[in-house]
Amino acid sequence: MTPSHQQQPLSSLSHSAFDISAERGFLPAADPLEDVPDEPVLNQLGADLPKLLTARRFRQIIQDRKAVMGAVADDWGLDAYRCAMRTLSFCGHAYVWEDPDHPATCLPGSLALPWHTVAQQLGRPPVLSYASYALYNWRRLDPQKPVELGNIVLLQNFLGGLDEEWFVLVHIEIEAKAAPGLVGLVQAQNAAQHNREDDVLQGLRALATAQEAMRETLLRMPERCDPYVYYNRVRPYIHGWKNNPALPEGLVYEGVEAYEARPQQLRGETGSQSSIVPALDAGLGVPHADDPLTQYLEEMRDYMPPRHRAFVTALEARVDAQQRPLVYGYARDRQRRNPELWKAFCACVDLLAQFREIHIGYAERYIFRQHQSHTSNPVAVGTGGTPFMPYLSKHLDETKRLIQD
């Protein structure tokens, strides 16, 4: 441990340095591209995907094609890579899970090669992750109106339909609602570093306001996403190939030299790959004792966009002279002299606990209580491949305990 008199000065945080928008948070500052430039075959596959899956013709279409897109250029730009990653990810999962009783164990090179190449450009693995499923998968109906329910629709679906659309759109609005909270969290961190109590208080209050909005959006999930439909029509396609009993060896990516024909085990898409809750845990200093879920959540960072991952790491590194999380230590030391500051901090932690509690209720209702009909869609583990119920409850208790001690 570094002695306090040798404490290294902290540099100020900037949300923009981590690709975080003041208006949209972890969502892109510019609306996602709808199509990959000059790739008509891939774009058409994406457009036809719901129909091809319904007819169970997608695998055959891919097997009949020698290529789904041209060579991946080094100068496409971030927006084009994200767009290609979205379509390739949906196509890859559609190929694997088209027949839930007989998932594919080998992905043809026509999909595997471009998918791996684009993934390398983005610093993420070639599997459907939250970034492609939600962050970069929307458009606004009215470009003059904000990113919010009623004005956003998905660019890419598996089967489509109200329940699938609503499930993802709720996550997208939560990301947008989090934006001013992330700015407030950065403000609180920087103000605590420079001992500006009023600015810490202002930042924490901005965070709490955003968390309240996030909570209200999350509560809207049941409005248009039915648990039975979610489990049987939405969830099957977002599973990965790690800890999945239907693909115990993983998936072979044909032609990808880096994998040397060895099956790869990669996690499925999950909201645990969103950077919001990890950033709040890190920024507020919520400790989680080592358990399978903690280890899993650490692994989930590999599936986040690299700069979002770096933001969480930067928050975790911000500690005071006593090696306590910076904002937590700052507010706790002043709870008698400035009770409003401690009250504001506790409100943020309590709202984080509320968010977790709502999520646990959904996990039980939408997954745990459902009837398992395929080994590829188990009720006992999440789409990321881990048992979730006991550890979600444990992490909720650890969140509450931070302000009870």
N, C-alpha and C positions, 0 to 999 in steps of 0.2 A: 504494500500500500504506500502511495506517495505521501510523505509528511505534508501537513497543511502549509508549512512555510515554503515548500517546494512545489505547491500546486501549480500546474501548468495553466496559463490563462486560456479561457474558452474563447473560441471565435464566434462571432454572431451568426445565427442561422438566417438563411434566406429561403423562403418557400420556393421561389422561382428557380433556385439553383438545383432543386430536386425534381424539376418538371411538375411542380404543383401550381395550379392556377388559382388565383385569388377568388375567381368567380365560380370555378368548377372543381376545385380540389384535384383529386387524382384523375379525373376525366381529362381528355385532351383539350387544350385551349381552343383549337380549331376543330370543327365538326369532322368526324371520321369520313374518309373516302368511301363512296358507295361501291365502286368497282375498281379492280386493279387495271391500271392503264395498259392498253394494248394486249390484254389477255382475254380474248372473247370466249375461249373454250372454258377456262376456269370460272369466269363470271357466269356463264350459262349453267355450268354444273351447280354453282351456288344457288342460282335462281330456281333451278329444277329440283333441287334436293328434296323438298317436302313431298313432291309428287313421286319421285323415284323411290324414296323410302316407303311411302304408302304402298307402292306396287312391288316393293322388294326387288327392284331392278338396279339399284345403285351399284352393287358389287359387280354385276355383269357389265354395266356400262364402263366401269373403270378397267376391268379385265380386258375389254375389247379395245381400249385405247392405248396407244404407245406413249402418249404424253398428254398431260392436262394443261400444261403451260410451257412457255418458252424458257430460255435460260434466265436465271435470276441475275440481274445486273447489280454491280456494286454501288451504283449511283442512283438507285431508285428514290431514295429519301425515306425518312421515317414513316410518313403517312402511307406510302405505297407498301412498305414492308408490313406494317400493321394490318392493312387491308388484305394482303395476300395471306398473312398468317391466320386471319379470321376465317377466310374461306377454306384454306387448306386444312385447318383444324376441324372445322365442321365436317368436311369431306372425309378426313381420316377417321373420325369417330363414327361417322355414318357407315363407312366400310366395315369397321370392326364389329359394330353392334347392330347391323341391319337385321340379323337373325339372332335374337337373344339366346336361343337354345344352342346355337352353333356360332359363337363369335370367331372372327378371323384371327388366326395366329400369326399371319404374315401379311404385311402391307406391301402392295406392289411398288416397284421402284418409281413408277409414274407419279405416285403420290409421295412416297417416302423421301425421294431425293430433293424435290423442291421444298418440301415441308422442313426437312432438316436444314437446308441451306438458309431459308428465311429465318428459321428459329435462331440460327447462329448469329445472324445479323442483329437480332433483337435481344440476344442474351437470355433467351428463355428456352426450355426444352421443347421438342416437337410433340406436343400433346395439347389438347384443348385446356387452356387455363382461363382463369377469371378475366384476365386482361382482354382476351379475344372474345369471350362469352358476353362480357358486360361493358367494360371500359371503352372499347373501340367498336361497339356493335349497336349503334343507334343513329337515327337522324331526327331532325326536328320537322314537324309538319308545317309550322310557321317559323321561318328563320328569324323573325323579329321577336319571337317570344322565347322564354328561358327553357332550359333543360328540366322538364318537369312532367309528371304524369298528365296525360291529356294532350301533350304537345310532342311526345316522343314515341317512336315505333322502332322495332328492331330491323336491322339491315339483313340479318341472316337467322334462319330458324332451322330446326330439325323437321318436326312434323308441322309446326305452326299451330295456330289456334289460340284462343283467348288465354288459357291457363299458362301455356309456355311463354307467351308474350308478356303477360302480367308479372309472372315470376321474375323475369330478368329485368323488366322495366322498374320494378320496385327497387331492385338493387341499384340501378342507375340513378334514380332520384335520390336515394340515400347518399350516394357518392357526391351528387351535386349539393345536397343540403349540408354535407360535411365541410364544404369549402371554407366558409367564414370561420368555422371552428378550428380548422387547421391553421389558418392565419392567426387566430387568437392564441393558439397553443404556441406558435413560433414567437409571437409577441411576448407572451408570459415568460418563455424561456430566456429571451434576450433581456427582458426587463429585470428578471431575477438576477441575471448575471451582472447587471449594472446597478442593482439595488434601487430600482424605481418601483416602489410599492403600488402606486396608483396605476401604472401601466400593467403590472402583473394582474391586478384586480380586473382591469378592463379586459385583458386577454382572456382570463378565466371566464368572465361573464359572457364574452362572445362565444367561447367554446361551449358553455352550458346552453346558450340559446340554440346553437347549431345542433347540439345533441338532442334537445327537445324536438326539433324538427325531424331529425333522423328517426327518433322513436315513433313519432306520429306516422311517418311514412311506413315504417316496418309494420305497424299495427294494421295497415291497410292490406297486407298480403292476402287474407282470406276473402276479400271482396270479390276477386275474380280468379283466384287460383284455388281450385278444389284439391284437398289432400289426395283423394283417390286418383284423380287425373294426373296430378303432379307425379305421384309415385309410379304410375303405370305407363304414362305417356311422355313425361318430360325427363324424369331422372335416368331412365335406362341408357340414354345416349351420352351422358356426361361422365360416366365411370371411366377410370383409367385402367392401367394394367400393372398395378403394383398392389399386392395384398388382395387381389381379386380372385376368389375361388374358381371363377370361370376361365381365367387366364393365369394359372399358377406359375408358368414360366415367363410370362410377359409377352411382348410383341416383337417380332422380327421386322426390321426396316430394310427391305430388300434393296441392295445396291449401295447402302450408306457405308462407305469404307471405314469410317471412324468406329463403327459398331462391330466390324469384323464378323458379320452374320450372327452375332449373339443376340438373343432376345433382350429387349430393354424393359425395365420395370419403371414405369412413370405413374405418378399420382393423377387421379381424375380431377376434373374441375370442381371447385368448391369455393364458397364465400370466404373460407379461411385464407384464400389467396388475395383477398382485398387487404389493402394496407391500412385501412382506417383503424380497426381495433388494435392491431399491433402498435400503431403510432400512438394511440391513446394510452395503451398500457405503458409504453416506453416513456411518453411525455409526462404522465402522471405518476409514474414510478410504481405501478402495480406489480408486485412480485409473484411469480408462479413457481412453486416447488417442482422439482424434476419429476415428470411422469410421462407416460406415452404420448399424451396430447401435447405437452410442452415440446417434446422432441419433434413431434409431427409438425407443429406450428413453426418451429425453427426451419424445418425442411421446406415448408411452404414458401419461404422467402425466395427460394430458388426459382419459383414460378412467377414471381412478381416482376414488373419492369425494373431493370437494374437501379435506376435513380430513385424509385420509390422504396426499394429495398435499402438503399443507402441512407434514406431519410430516417427510417426506423433505427438503423444502426447509429446514426448521428445523435438521435434523441437518447438512446440508451447510454451513450458515452458522456452525457452531460450530468455530472455529479458535483456536489459541493465539497468543501474541504474535509468533511466527515464521510465522504464517499456515499452520501445519500443522493437519491434522485433530486435534481436541482430544484424544481418547482415544489416538490413535496417538502423537502427540507426547509425551503424558504418560507412557505406558508405555515408549516408546523411551528417553526421558531417564533412566529409572530401571532400565534392564535390568541394570546391574551391581550397583547398590545394593539393588534389590528384584527379583531374577531371577524370582520367582514371578509378579510382575505382568506382566512381558514374556512369560513362558511362557503365562499365561492369555490374553493378547491374541493371541499366535501361534496358540493352539489354536482361537480363534474364526475367525481368518482361514483356517486350514487346513480347518476344518469347512465354511466357505463354499465353499472350492475343491472339497471332496469333493462337496458338493451340486451344484455346477456340472458336475462331471465325470459324475455319474450322469445328470444332465439331458441332457448331450451324447450319452451312450450311448443314451438313449431317443429323442432326436431322430433319430438315425441309424437305429435299429431300427424305430421306429413310422412314420417318414415317408420318410426319404431312401432306404431300401432297398425301399420298396413300389413296385408297378407302377402308373404313372399311367394312368388310363383316361378321365379327363375333364380338359379344360383348366381347369375350375372348381376342381379339387383338385390343384394342382401339388405335386410332390415337392421341387422346388428352393427353394421359399420357404415360410415359415411361414404360419399362418392370419392373421397380421398383415400379410403381404404383403412380407416381406423375405427375402433369401437369408441363411440362418442358420448353416450349418456352419462356415465359416472364421472368422466373427466370434465365435461361441460359444467356439471354441478360443482365440482371441486374448484374450477376456475372462477365461478360466480362467488363462491364462499371466500376465495382469496381476495377478490376485488372488494367485497364488503369489509373484510377484516382490516384493510389498509387504514380506514378512518375510524375503526373501533378500538384499535390498540391504544 
